[in-house]
């Protein structure tokens, strides 16, 4: 029988990962950047993302955003900071 190689936080029996090693509350932010053809499309995308963030938050998320003109359209940059990592994961999954 060969021994399974597992990471330090995994069980040697099944190589199962403890949830605490994945969700450790160190990454509560989401950065978003995308270029849109028009400023209106960029603003609509920001509104959509903001609604998704509000649905995922338990405490108010901090949202910083900017839409700037670039050579090939309008660049939307948005930073979302949630109170916990689970909320940021829920937000990311809801936008896919």
Secondary structure, DSSP 8 states (H G I E B T S, - for coil): -------TTB-TTT--B-HHHH--SS--EEEEEEEESSHHHHHHHHHHHHHHHHHH-SS--EEEEEEEEETTEEEEEEEEE-SSHHHHHHHHHHT-
